Amino acid sequence: MSLRHQARPVRRGAVAAVTGLGATTALGGDVPSTWTALLSGKCGVQRLGFEMPDGSAQDFLAAPAAVDPRSVLSPAKVSHCDRSAQLALVAAKEALRDAGLPDGRSSYGPGTRVAAVVGVGLGGLASILEQYRRLESGGVGRITPRTIPIMLPNHPAAEVGLMIGAEARVHTPVSACASGAEAIAQALGIIRDGHADVVVAGGTEAALVPLALAGFARLQALSRRHGDPQGASRPFDADRDGFVMGEGAGIVVVESAEHAAARGARVHGYLTGAGITNDSHHVAQPAPGGTGCAAALRATLRDAGLAAEQVQHINAHATSTPLGDLSEAQALRRVFGDALKNIAVSAPKAALGHTLGAAGAIEAVLTVLALRERTAPPVCTLDRLDPAIELNVVGPGAQPLPSGPLAAVSTSMGFGGHNVALAFATDS
């Protein structure tokens, strides 16, 4: 058996070094532009017009990617990929460059085992609908031969895996809006279990199509502030009335700490723990009192060896729904108690919209940046904190984090009762 495919045991509880960050969002086509815009209080939400199947026109609030991935990738790659995979490839390329591994397969060195884990929520929905329209209007000969590959949920992960030469393994968690965070949790497990030295992990979503938007609208999950797009997504605000759909991708490169040190990699921070639970309560509503989310948070703190008092920052899932935000706040109070008064809580969906399967991954990138830059991003739409929330929510300006070692937690939840929490830390 070749060295590339041998498992090297790594102790349970080991941390993973975060050496690469990549993102494309409604605020920017890369990590620096997204981060700068987020700190300055910009919002990527706008009103978009769509032609409906019956020929009528309808507007929806949405947060589309600021940079079209077709302007970044080669025409050949664009023609072979659903938009969700295109966004994932853009973010993955940036993450690899940032990690000092820009040439993929030829960058790693002999014997390096590489894996990819990229989660999705709705996946290639836009391509499925487009190919079905072609089938209806022109028959079998009108659809692309790529129809099956691009409609599979593993399509973005497969494309990223092919790009990076992920011979160790390729995975696709599909856990609704917790998918991206679960991908990063799986990456930590892969490193700890010794199955790979380098894992490219994250999430992607590109489902700004009438069917998805109308479906969430029928659930009464979307904001109805059509006259105020920039103020529509209002996490933790007393006047929140629903979320705004967004699109984008977030990717991190994580490595065993030993591998990162051996190649002299720059380390942004460390992925120190993860917790995954399920509410087993309702397909679309959180468990009363946030008990499932609280269980995931407790598991994460145990896994990371953290006490509540050691956490300085929380990146909240906070989608801007009345019930969801309250449930999450209750979960945070259950776990962190009095320590919350010293913890800065951010909610990036105010600016980015809710990117579904990509959200947890994009926000993992932002959490690492918050620790590295010692700055908790503001909630750009927060006007009046809901008195029932009782959290130290950052807004309207960014909030500095203290000196010394830092720790942060990022939460993600999804339909079906999925809960994922990730812990990150710096050592200085």
C-alpha positions as CSV (number, residue, x, y, z in Angstrom):
1,M,0.0,0.0,0.0
2,S,1.4,3.4,-0.9
3,L,2.1,6.0,1.8
4,R,-0.6,8.2,0.3
5,H,-3.3,5.8,1.4
6,Q,-2.0,4.7,4.8
7,A,-3.8,5.9,7.8
8,R,-1.6,7.6,10.4
9,P,-3.3,7.7,13.8
10,V,-3.6,11.1,15.4
11,R,-4.7,11.5,19.1
12,R,-8.4,12.2,19.7
13,G,-8.9,15.7,20.9
14,A,-6.1,17.0,18.7
15,V,-6.6,20.4,17.1
16,A,-6.4,21.2,13.4
17,A,-4.5,24.2,12.0
18,V,-6.5,26.5,9.8
19,T,-4.0,27.5,7.1
20,G,-6.3,28.7,4.3
21,L,-9.4,30.8,4.0
22,G,-11.6,31.3,0.9
23,A,-15.0,32.9,0.4
24,T,-17.3,34.5,-2.2
25,T,-20.3,36.3,-0.8
26,A,-22.8,39.0,-1.4
27,L,-20.3,41.4,0.1
28,G,-17.3,40.5,-2.1
29,G,-15.7,37.9,-4.3
30,D,-13.0,37.0,-1.9
31,V,-12.2,37.0,1.8
32,P,-10.5,40.4,2.1
33,S,-13.4,42.3,0.3
34,T,-16.0,40.4,2.3
35,W,-14.3,41.1,5.6
36,T,-13.7,44.8,4.9
37,A,-17.3,45.3,3.8
38,L,-18.7,43.4,6.8
39,L,-16.7,45.6,9.3
40,S,-17.8,48.7,7.5
41,G,-21.5,47.8,8.0
42,K,-22.3,47.2,4.3
43,C,-25.3,45.0,3.4
44,G,-25.5,42.7,0.3
45,V,-29.3,42.4,0.3
46,Q,-31.3,43.8,-2.7
47,R,-34.6,43.3,-4.5
48,L,-34.3,41.0,-7.5
49,G,-36.9,40.5,-10.2
50,F,-37.8,37.1,-11.5
51,E,-39.9,35.8,-14.4
52,M,-42.3,33.2,-13.0
53,P,-43.4,30.1,-14.9
54,D,-46.7,31.6,-15.8
55,G,-44.9,34.6,-17.4
56,S,-45.6,37.0,-14.7
57,A,-42.9,39.0,-12.9
58,Q,-42.3,39.0,-9.2
59,D,-39.7,40.6,-6.9
60,F,-38.0,38.8,-4.1
61,L,-35.4,40.0,-1.5
62,A,-32.1,38.2,-2.0
63,A,-28.3,38.5,-1.4
64,P,-26.6,37.4,-4.7
65,A,-22.9,36.9,-5.0
66,A,-21.1,40.2,-5.5
67,V,-18.8,38.6,-8.2
68,D,-20.2,36.3,-10.8
69,P,-18.1,33.1,-10.7
70,R,-18.3,32.9,-14.5
71,S,-16.0,35.9,-14.6
72,V,-13.4,34.1,-12.5
73,L,-13.4,30.5,-13.9
74,S,-12.6,29.3,-17.4
75,P,-15.4,29.0,-19.9
76,A,-14.9,25.2,-20.0
77,K,-15.2,24.8,-16.3
78,V,-18.3,27.0,-16.2
79,S,-20.0,24.9,-18.9
80,H,-19.4,21.8,-16.9
81,C,-20.6,23.0,-13.5
82,D,-23.7,24.1,-11.7
83,R,-23.4,27.5,-10.1
84,S,-23.1,26.0,-6.7
85,A,-19.9,24.1,-7.8
86,Q,-18.6,27.3,-9.5
87,L,-18.9,29.2,-6.3
88,A,-17.2,26.4,-4.4
89,L,-14.3,26.3,-6.8
90,V,-13.8,30.0,-6.6
91,A,-13.6,29.8,-2.8
92,A,-11.4,26.7,-2.8
93,K,-8.9,28.3,-5.2
94,E,-8.6,31.3,-2.9
95,A,-8.2,29.1,0.2
96,L,-5.5,27.0,-1.5
97,R,-3.6,30.2,-2.5
98,D,-3.9,31.5,1.0
99,A,-2.6,28.3,2.4
100,G,0.5,28.4,0.2
101,L,-0.8,25.5,-1.9
102,P,-1.8,27.3,-5.2
103,D,-0.8,24.5,-7.5
104,G,-3.0,21.8,-6.0
105,R,-1.6,18.3,-6.5
106,S,2.0,19.5,-7.2
107,S,2.1,21.7,-4.1
108,Y,1.6,19.2,-1.4
109,G,4.8,17.2,-1.4
110,P,5.3,13.4,-1.7
111,G,3.1,11.2,0.5
112,T,0.6,14.0,1.5
113,R,-2.9,12.7,1.8
114,V,-5.6,15.2,0.8
115,A,-9.3,15.1,1.4
116,A,-12.3,17.3,0.4
117,V,-15.5,17.8,2.3
118,V,-18.0,20.3,0.8
119,G,-21.6,20.5,2.1
120,V,-24.7,21.7,0.3
121,G,-28.3,22.4,1.2
122,L,-30.4,22.6,-1.9
123,G,-27.4,21.8,-4.2
124,G,-27.8,22.0,-8.0
125,L,-31.5,23.1,-7.9
126,A,-31.0,25.8,-10.6
127,S,-29.5,23.3,-13.0
128,I,-32.2,20.7,-12.3
129,L,-34.9,23.2,-13.1
130,E,-33.1,24.5,-16.2
131,Q,-32.6,21.0,-17.6
132,Y,-36.2,20.1,-17.0
133,R,-37.3,23.2,-18.9
134,R,-35.1,22.1,-21.8
135,L,-36.6,18.6,-21.7
136,E,-40.1,19.9,-21.7
137,S,-39.5,22.3,-24.6
138,G,-37.1,20.4,-26.8
139,G,-37.0,16.7,-25.7
140,V,-34.1,14.5,-24.7
141,G,-31.7,16.0,-27.2
142,R,-31.9,19.4,-25.6
143,I,-30.5,18.6,-22.2
144,T,-26.8,18.5,-21.4
145,P,-24.9,15.3,-21.1
146,R,-23.7,16.7,-17.8
147,T,-27.3,16.6,-16.4
148,I,-26.7,13.7,-13.9
149,P,-23.3,14.9,-12.5
150,I,-24.5,18.4,-12.0
151,M,-27.8,17.4,-10.3
152,L,-26.1,15.2,-7.7
153,P,-25.6,16.7,-4.2
154,N,-21.9,15.7,-4.3
155,H,-21.2,17.7,-7.5
156,P,-19.4,20.6,-5.8
157,A,-17.4,18.3,-3.5
158,A,-16.5,16.2,-6.5
159,E,-15.3,19.2,-8.5
160,V,-13.2,20.5,-5.6
161,G,-11.9,17.0,-5.0
162,L,-10.8,16.7,-8.7
163,M,-9.2,20.1,-8.6
164,I,-7.1,19.4,-5.5
165,G,-6.4,15.7,-6.1
166,A,-8.3,14.5,-3.0
167,E,-7.3,10.8,-3.2
168,A,-7.8,10.3,0.6
169,R,-11.6,10.8,0.5
170,V,-14.3,13.2,-0.7
171,H,-17.5,13.7,1.3
172,T,-20.7,15.7,1.0
173,P,-22.8,16.4,4.1
174,V,-26.3,17.4,3.3
175,S,-27.8,18.7,6.6
176,A,-29.9,21.7,5.4
177,C,-28.5,24.9,6.7
178,A,-25.9,23.2,8.9
179,S,-24.2,21.5,6.0
180,G,-21.2,23.8,5.7
181,A,-20.5,23.6,9.4
182,E,-20.9,19.9,9.4
183,A,-18.3,19.6,6.6
184,I,-15.8,21.4,8.7
185,A,-16.6,19.2,11.7
186,Q,-16.0,16.2,9.5
187,A,-12.7,17.6,8.4
188,L,-11.6,17.8,12.0
189,G,-12.5,14.2,12.5
190,I,-10.6,13.2,9.3
191,I,-7.5,14.9,10.6
192,R,-7.9,13.4,14.1
193,D,-8.5,9.9,12.8
194,G,-5.3,10.1,10.7
195,H,-7.1,9.6,7.3
196,A,-5.6,12.8,5.7
197,D,-3.0,15.4,6.3
198,V,-4.8,18.2,4.5
199,V,-8.6,18.7,4.2
200,V,-10.3,21.3,2.0
201,A,-13.7,21.8,3.6
202,G,-16.7,24.1,3.6
203,G,-20.1,24.7,2.0
204,T,-21.7,26.3,-1.0
205,E,-25.1,27.3,-2.2
206,A,-26.6,28.9,-5.3
207,A,-30.4,28.5,-5.1
208,L,-31.8,32.0,-5.8
209,V,-34.5,30.6,-8.1
210,P,-38.3,31.3,-8.0
211,L,-39.1,27.8,-6.7
212,A,-36.8,28.0,-3.6
213,L,-37.8,31.6,-2.9
214,A,-41.5,30.9,-3.3
215,G,-41.2,27.8,-1.2
216,F,-39.6,29.7,1.7
217,A,-42.2,32.4,1.3
218,R,-45.0,29.9,1.6
219,L,-43.5,28.8,4.8
220,Q,-43.7,32.4,6.0
221,A,-40.0,32.2,6.7
222,L,-38.9,35.2,4.6
223,S,-38.8,38.9,5.5
224,R,-41.6,40.9,4.0
225,R,-39.7,44.2,4.2
226,H,-39.7,44.7,0.4
227,G,-39.5,48.4,0.7
228,D,-36.3,48.3,2.8
229,P,-34.0,45.6,1.3
230,Q,-31.0,46.8,3.2
231,G,-32.8,46.6,6.5
232,A,-34.7,43.3,5.9
233,S,-32.4,40.8,7.5
234,R,-32.5,41.8,11.2
235,P,-31.0,39.1,13.5
236,F,-31.9,39.6,17.1
237,D,-33.7,42.8,16.4
238,A,-37.1,43.4,18.0
239,D,-38.6,44.1,14.6
240,R,-37.2,41.0,12.7
241,D,-39.8,39.2,10.6
242,G,-37.9,36.5,8.6
243,F,-34.7,35.8,6.7
244,V,-33.4,36.8,3.3
245,M,-31.9,34.1,1.0
246,G,-28.3,34.5,-0.1
247,E,-25.8,32.6,-2.1
248,G,-22.0,32.1,-1.8
249,A,-19.4,29.7,-0.6
250,G,-16.9,29.4,2.2
251,I,-13.9,27.1,2.3
252,V,-11.1,26.5,4.8
253,V,-7.9,24.5,4.5
254,V,-7.3,22.6,7.7
255,E,-4.2,20.4,8.4
256,S,-2.8,18.4,11.3
257,A,-0.8,20.8,13.4
258,E,2.3,18.7,12.8
259,H,1.9,18.8,9.0
260,A,1.4,22.6,9.0
261,A,4.5,23.1,11.2
262,A,6.6,20.7,9.0
263,R,5.9,22.7,5.9
264,G,6.2,26.1,7.6
265,A,2.6,27.1,6.9
266,R,1.1,30.3,8.2
267,V,-1.6,29.5,10.7
268,H,-4.7,31.7,11.0
269,G,-6.0,29.9,14.0
270,Y,-7.0,26.4,15.2
271,L,-10.1,24.3,14.9
272,T,-10.3,22.9,18.4
273,G,-13.6,21.2,18.7
274,A,-17.0,20.3,17.2
275,G,-20.4,19.1,18.4
276,I,-23.3,17.7,16.4
277,T,-26.8,16.9,17.7
278,N,-30.3,16.7,16.4
279,D,-33.5,18.1,18.0
280,S,-35.7,15.2,16.9
281,H,-38.6,17.7,17.5
282,H,-39.9,19.2,14.3
283,V,-38.9,19.3,10.6
284,A,-38.8,23.1,10.5
285,Q,-39.0,24.4,14.1
286,P,-36.3,24.4,16.8
287,A,-36.7,22.4,20.0
288,P,-38.4,24.5,22.8
289,G,-35.8,26.4,24.7
290,G,-33.0,25.6,22.3
291,T,-32.2,22.3,24.0
292,G,-30.7,20.7,20.8
293,C,-28.5,23.6,20.1
294,A,-27.4,23.8,23.7
295,A,-26.4,20.1,23.6
296,A,-24.3,20.7,20.5
297,L,-22.6,23.7,22.3
298,R,-21.9,21.7,25.4
299,A,-20.4,18.9,23.2
300,T,-18.2,21.4,21.4
301,L,-16.9,22.9,24.6
302,R,-16.1,19.5,26.0
303,D,-14.4,18.5,22.7
304,A,-12.3,21.6,22.7
305,G,-11.5,21.5,26.4
306,L,-13.0,24.9,26.9
307,A,-14.9,26.4,29.9
308,A,-17.7,28.9,29.1
309,E,-15.6,31.7,30.7
310,Q,-12.8,31.1,28.2
311,V,-14.9,32.1,25.1
312,Q,-14.7,35.7,24.0
313,H,-16.7,35.6,20.8
314,I,-19.8,33.8,19.4
315,N,-20.8,33.7,15.8
316,A,-24.5,33.1,16.0
317,H,-26.6,31.2,13.4
318,A,-29.2,34.0,13.9
319,T,-31.2,33.9,10.7
320,S,-33.6,36.8,11.6
321,T,-36.7,34.6,12.3
322,P,-38.7,35.5,15.4
323,L,-38.7,31.9,16.8
324,G,-35.2,30.8,15.6
325,D,-33.3,33.7,17.0
326,L,-35.1,33.4,20.4
327,S,-34.5,29.7,20.6
328,E,-30.8,30.2,19.9
329,A,-30.5,32.9,22.5
330,Q,-32.1,30.6,25.0
331,A,-29.6,27.9,24.1
332,L,-26.6,30.3,24.6
333,R,-28.0,31.3,28.0
334,R,-28.3,27.6,29.0
335,V,-24.7,26.9,28.2
336,F,-22.8,30.2,28.9
337,G,-24.9,31.7,31.7
338,D,-23.3,34.7,33.3
339,A,-20.3,34.5,31.0
340,L,-22.4,35.9,28.2
341,K,-21.9,39.4,29.5
342,N,-18.3,39.2,28.4
343,I,-18.9,37.5,25.1
344,A,-19.3,39.5,21.9
345,V,-22.0,38.0,19.7
346,S,-22.1,38.6,15.9
347,A,-24.7,37.7,13.3
348,P,-23.3,38.0,9.8
349,K,-26.6,37.1,8.1
350,A,-27.7,40.7,8.6
351,A,-25.2,41.6,5.7
352,L,-24.9,38.3,3.8
353,G,-28.4,36.9,3.9
354,H,-28.9,33.3,4.7
355,T,-26.7,31.2,2.4
356,L,-28.3,27.9,3.6
357,G,-25.7,25.1,3.1
358,A,-22.9,27.6,2.8
359,A,-23.7,29.6,5.9
360,G,-21.8,27.6,8.5
361,A,-18.7,27.5,6.3
362,I,-18.7,31.2,5.4
363,E,-19.3,32.0,9.1
364,A,-16.4,29.7,10.1
365,V,-14.2,31.8,7.9
366,L,-15.5,35.0,9.6
367,T,-15.0,33.5,13.0
368,V,-11.4,32.7,12.3
369,L,-10.9,36.2,11.0
370,A,-12.6,37.7,14.1
371,L,-10.0,35.9,16.3
372,R,-7.1,36.7,14.1
373,E,-8.0,40.3,13.8
374,R,-9.3,40.6,17.4
375,T,-12.5,42.2,16.1
376,A,-16.1,41.0,16.4
377,P,-18.1,42.1,13.3
378,P,-21.2,44.3,13.8
379,V,-24.8,43.4,13.1
380,C,-25.3,46.1,10.5
381,T,-29.2,46.2,10.8
382,L,-29.5,46.1,14.6
383,D,-31.6,49.0,15.7
384,R,-33.3,47.8,18.8
385,L,-32.3,44.5,20.5
386,D,-35.2,42.3,21.3
387,P,-35.4,42.4,25.1
388,A,-36.0,38.7,25.2
389,I,-32.6,38.0,23.6
390,E,-30.4,39.1,26.5
391,L,-27.1,38.8,24.6
392,N,-24.2,41.1,24.1
393,V,-24.9,41.6,20.4
394,V,-22.3,43.7,18.5
395,G,-23.7,46.7,16.7
396,P,-23.6,49.1,15.0
397,G,-19.8,49.2,15.0
398,A,-17.3,46.4,15.2
399,Q,-16.2,45.5,18.7
400,P,-12.5,44.8,19.7
401,L,-11.7,41.5,21.3
402,P,-9.3,41.4,24.3
403,S,-5.6,40.6,24.2
404,G,-4.1,37.2,25.0
405,P,-5.3,33.8,23.8
406,L,-8.8,33.8,22.3
407,A,-11.6,31.3,21.7
408,A,-14.8,31.5,19.8
409,V,-17.8,29.3,18.9
410,S,-19.8,29.3,15.7
411,T,-23.3,27.8,15.6
412,S,-25.4,26.4,12.7
413,M,-28.8,24.9,12.6
414,G,-31.0,23.4,9.8
415,F,-34.4,22.0,9.0
416,G,-34.7,18.5,10.2
417,G,-33.3,19.5,13.6
418,H,-29.6,19.6,12.7
419,N,-27.3,21.4,15.1
420,V,-23.6,21.9,14.7
421,A,-21.2,24.0,16.7
422,L,-17.5,24.6,16.0
423,A,-14.8,25.9,18.3
424,F,-11.8,27.9,17.1
425,A,-8.9,29.4,19.0
426,T,-5.7,31.4,18.8
427,D,-2.6,30.6,20.9
428,S,-1.5,34.2,21.4
